[in-house]
Amino acid sequence: MNREFPTLSLATPQEHVLQVSMNRPEVANALNTQMGLDLMHCFEDLALDPGDVRCVVLTGTGDKAFCAGGDLKERNGMTDEQWTRQHVIFERMVRALIACPTPIIAAVNGAAYAGGCEIALCADFIYAADHARFALTEVTLGIMPGAGATQNLPRAVGERRAKEIILTGRPFTAQQAAEWGLVNRVLPGADLMKEALETAAVIARNAPISVRQAKQAISRAMNMSLWDGLAFEIEAYNRMVPTEDRREGIRSFNEKRPPRFTGR
């Protein structure tokens, strides 16, 4: 996959883990057209050719902002046609994030407002710094969330809480986000990346086919009946039976050694 993007910084802090940092710190990592394209291409590339990447940590550069939302200076004066054309890019970006078969941990290191909050919601789960704040402020600007929040947020916090968050546009803290089920862990800012990368390493040590299939089964189940979900789970499970990783897992257990998974 391509590792060079104008608005993203990519690094491999440890084996099988890719760190993707939104990199516009001078504007609180605000989402402009180029960043939308970069995130879209980055995660589409990852889906097509993950290479040795088994887990992604998505964060923002600096300690003040994960992503402050859409770049309103860029949007100032846009025609309706230009606005719509830009938003199609953001829509594809969201689909690329959600559809990515590789697990994504959002490490929210500061403000995650509007589109920034929506990007975090596209991740599989979220760790947040204790100073981070969240908000979906779109209704205060004459628009509404259009990058997945009306779908992802109710699935995380429930319908009533999601309506309160979206319809008021009020900011909320990382601690509140954790209490409501939006955030998995709240950590001191200095520990955020260390803990996110440690969890990523745990995921990356597991059998990659198993992880991808389990992620897909969980995600698809949210849109299925229980019985359809159970049937899909077995389809996903059966794909692992003929793999070398499945055989290696059993061998390593019986030989009392760590498994050496290859993704085959």
C-alpha positions as CSV (number, residue, x, y, z in Angstrom):
1,M,0.0,0.0,0.0
2,N,1.0,3.6,-0.5
3,R,2.7,5.1,2.6
4,E,2.9,8.8,1.4
5,F,-0.1,11.1,1.8
6,P,-0.1,14.9,2.0
7,T,-2.3,15.1,5.1
8,L,-1.5,11.9,6.9
9,S,1.6,10.6,8.7
10,L,2.1,6.8,8.6
11,A,4.4,4.9,10.8
12,T,5.1,1.3,11.9
13,P,5.8,1.6,15.6
14,Q,5.9,-2.2,16.0
15,E,5.6,-5.3,13.9
16,H,2.3,-5.7,12.1
17,V,0.9,-2.4,13.5
18,L,0.3,0.7,11.4
19,Q,-0.1,4.1,13.0
20,V,-2.1,6.6,10.9
21,S,-2.0,10.2,12.2
22,M,-4.1,12.9,10.7
23,N,-1.5,15.5,10.2
24,R,-2.7,19.1,10.0
25,P,-1.9,20.3,13.5
26,E,-1.8,24.0,12.5
27,V,-5.7,23.7,12.0
28,A,-6.4,21.2,14.8
29,N,-6.2,18.4,12.1
30,A,-9.4,19.7,10.5
31,L,-10.8,17.6,7.7
32,N,-10.4,19.2,4.3
33,T,-10.9,17.8,0.9
34,Q,-7.3,16.4,0.6
35,M,-7.5,14.7,4.0
36,G,-10.8,13.1,2.9
37,L,-9.1,11.8,-0.2
38,D,-6.1,10.6,1.8
39,L,-8.1,8.7,4.4
40,M,-10.2,7.2,1.6
41,H,-7.2,6.0,-0.4
42,C,-5.3,4.9,2.7
43,F,-8.0,2.6,4.0
44,E,-9.1,1.4,0.5
45,D,-5.5,0.5,-0.2
46,L,-5.3,-1.3,3.1
47,A,-8.3,-3.3,2.3
48,L,-6.9,-4.3,-1.1
49,D,-3.4,-5.0,0.0
50,P,-2.8,-5.0,3.8
51,G,0.7,-6.5,3.4
52,D,1.8,-7.4,6.9
53,V,-0.5,-4.9,8.7
54,R,-2.8,-6.7,11.2
55,C,-4.0,-3.7,13.3
56,V,-4.3,0.1,12.8
57,V,-4.1,2.8,15.4
58,L,-5.8,6.0,14.1
59,T,-4.9,9.3,15.8
60,G,-4.2,13.0,15.4
61,T,-0.9,14.8,15.4
62,G,-0.2,16.7,18.6
63,D,-2.0,16.5,22.0
64,K,-4.8,19.0,21.4
65,A,-6.9,17.6,18.6
66,F,-7.8,14.3,17.1
67,C,-9.7,16.1,14.4
68,A,-11.7,19.3,14.9
69,G,-14.2,18.5,12.2
70,G,-14.6,19.8,8.7
71,D,-12.4,22.7,7.6
72,L,-14.9,25.5,7.6
73,K,-12.4,28.0,6.1
74,E,-12.1,25.7,3.0
75,R,-15.9,25.4,2.9
76,N,-16.5,29.1,3.2
77,G,-18.0,30.3,-0.1
78,M,-18.4,26.9,-1.6
79,T,-21.2,26.6,-4.1
80,D,-23.9,23.9,-3.4
81,E,-22.3,21.9,-6.2
82,Q,-18.8,22.2,-4.7
83,W,-20.1,21.3,-1.2
84,T,-21.9,18.2,-2.6
85,R,-18.9,17.1,-4.6
86,Q,-16.6,17.4,-1.5
87,H,-19.1,15.5,0.6
88,V,-19.1,12.5,-1.8
89,I,-15.4,12.2,-1.0
90,F,-16.2,12.2,2.7
91,E,-18.9,9.6,2.2
92,R,-16.4,7.3,0.4
93,M,-13.9,8.0,3.2
94,V,-16.4,6.7,5.8
95,R,-17.2,3.6,3.8
96,A,-13.5,2.9,3.4
97,L,-13.0,3.1,7.2
98,I,-16.0,1.0,8.1
99,A,-15.4,-1.6,5.5
100,C,-11.7,-2.0,6.3
101,P,-11.1,-5.7,7.3
102,T,-8.2,-4.8,9.4
103,P,-9.1,-3.8,13.0
104,I,-8.9,0.0,13.7
105,I,-8.4,1.5,17.2
106,A,-9.1,5.2,17.4
107,A,-6.7,6.9,19.9
108,V,-8.5,10.2,20.5
109,N,-5.8,12.5,21.7
110,G,-7.8,15.7,22.0
111,A,-10.9,17.4,20.4
112,A,-13.0,15.1,18.3
113,Y,-15.7,17.4,17.0
114,A,-18.3,17.0,14.2
115,G,-16.5,15.1,11.4
116,G,-13.7,14.2,13.7
117,C,-16.1,12.5,16.1
118,E,-17.6,10.7,13.1
119,I,-14.2,9.4,12.0
120,A,-13.6,8.1,15.5
121,L,-17.0,6.4,15.4
122,C,-15.9,4.5,12.3
123,A,-13.2,2.7,14.2
124,D,-13.8,-0.7,15.9
125,F,-13.3,0.8,19.3
126,I,-12.0,4.0,20.9
127,Y,-9.4,4.9,23.6
128,A,-9.4,8.5,24.6
129,A,-7.1,10.8,26.5
130,D,-8.7,12.2,29.7
131,H,-8.6,15.7,28.3
132,A,-10.3,14.7,25.1
133,R,-13.7,16.2,24.3
134,F,-16.3,15.1,21.8
135,A,-19.2,16.8,20.0
136,L,-21.5,16.5,17.0
137,T,-22.1,20.2,16.4
138,E,-23.5,20.0,12.9
139,V,-27.0,21.2,13.8
140,T,-25.6,24.4,15.2
141,L,-24.2,25.1,11.7
142,G,-27.4,24.5,9.7
143,I,-26.4,20.9,8.6
144,M,-26.5,17.5,10.3
145,P,-24.0,14.6,10.7
146,G,-23.4,13.2,7.3
147,A,-20.4,11.0,7.9
148,G,-22.1,8.1,9.6
149,A,-22.9,9.5,13.1
150,T,-26.6,9.0,12.8
151,Q,-26.0,5.3,12.2
152,N,-22.8,4.6,14.3
153,L,-23.7,6.6,17.4
154,P,-27.0,5.0,18.2
155,R,-25.3,1.6,17.8
156,A,-22.8,2.7,20.4
157,V,-24.8,4.6,23.0
158,G,-28.5,3.8,22.2
159,E,-31.1,5.8,20.4
160,R,-32.1,8.2,23.1
161,R,-28.6,9.3,24.1
162,A,-27.7,9.6,20.4
163,K,-30.6,12.0,19.8
164,E,-29.6,14.1,22.8
165,I,-26.0,14.4,21.6
166,I,-26.9,15.1,18.0
167,L,-29.9,17.3,18.4
168,T,-28.3,19.6,21.1
169,G,-24.8,19.7,19.6
170,R,-23.4,19.9,23.1
171,P,-19.8,18.9,23.8
172,F,-19.1,16.1,26.2
173,T,-16.1,14.7,28.0
174,A,-14.1,11.6,27.6
175,Q,-15.4,10.4,30.9
176,Q,-19.0,10.9,29.8
177,A,-18.2,9.1,26.5
178,A,-17.0,6.1,28.4
179,E,-20.0,6.1,30.7
180,W,-22.3,6.1,27.7
181,G,-20.4,3.3,25.8
182,L,-18.8,5.4,23.1
183,V,-15.3,5.1,24.5
184,N,-13.7,1.8,25.8
185,R,-11.0,3.3,27.9
186,V,-10.0,6.8,29.3
187,L,-6.3,7.2,29.9
188,P,-3.9,10.0,30.9
189,G,-2.8,11.8,27.8
190,A,0.8,10.6,28.3
191,D,-0.3,7.0,28.3
192,L,-2.8,7.0,25.4
193,M,-0.6,5.9,22.6
194,K,1.3,3.4,24.7
195,E,-1.9,1.7,25.8
196,A,-3.4,1.9,22.3
197,L,-0.3,0.4,20.7
198,E,-0.1,-2.3,23.4
199,T,-3.7,-3.4,22.6
200,A,-2.9,-3.3,18.9
201,A,0.1,-5.5,19.5
202,V,-2.1,-8.0,21.3
203,I,-4.5,-8.1,18.4
204,A,-1.6,-8.3,15.9
205,R,-0.3,-11.4,17.7
206,N,-3.5,-13.3,17.1
207,A,-4.3,-15.2,13.9
208,P,-5.0,-12.5,11.3
209,I,-7.6,-14.5,9.4
210,S,-9.5,-15.2,12.6
211,V,-9.4,-11.6,13.7
212,R,-10.7,-10.3,10.3
213,Q,-13.5,-12.9,10.2
214,A,-14.5,-12.3,13.7
215,K,-14.6,-8.5,13.1
216,Q,-16.8,-9.0,10.0
217,A,-19.2,-11.4,11.9
218,I,-19.7,-8.9,14.7
219,S,-20.1,-5.9,12.3
220,R,-22.6,-7.7,10.1
221,A,-24.6,-9.1,13.0
222,M,-25.6,-5.5,13.9
223,N,-27.7,-5.5,10.8
224,M,-29.1,-9.0,11.0
225,S,-31.6,-11.0,12.9
226,L,-30.1,-13.3,15.5
227,W,-30.7,-16.4,13.3
228,D,-29.2,-14.7,10.2
229,G,-26.2,-13.6,12.3
230,L,-25.7,-17.1,13.6
231,A,-25.7,-18.4,10.1
232,F,-23.2,-15.8,9.0
233,E,-21.0,-16.5,12.0
234,I,-20.7,-20.2,10.9
235,E,-19.9,-19.2,7.3
236,A,-17.1,-17.0,8.7
237,Y,-15.9,-19.7,11.1
238,N,-15.8,-22.4,8.4
239,R,-13.4,-20.3,6.3
240,M,-10.8,-20.8,9.1
241,V,-11.0,-24.6,9.3
242,P,-8.7,-25.3,6.3
243,T,-6.1,-22.6,7.3
244,E,-2.5,-23.2,8.4
245,D,-3.1,-20.8,11.2
246,R,-5.8,-23.0,12.6
247,R,-3.5,-26.0,12.6
248,E,-0.6,-23.9,14.0
249,G,-2.8,-22.7,16.9
250,I,-3.6,-26.2,18.0
251,R,0.0,-27.4,17.5
252,S,1.4,-24.5,19.5
253,F,-1.0,-25.1,22.4
254,N,-0.1,-28.7,22.6
255,E,3.6,-28.0,22.3
256,K,3.3,-25.3,25.0
257,R,4.8,-22.5,22.9
258,P,3.6,-19.2,21.5
259,P,1.9,-19.6,18.1
260,R,3.6,-18.3,14.9
261,F,0.7,-17.1,12.8
262,T,1.3,-16.3,9.1
263,G,-2.1,-15.3,7.9
264,R,-2.4,-18.4,5.7
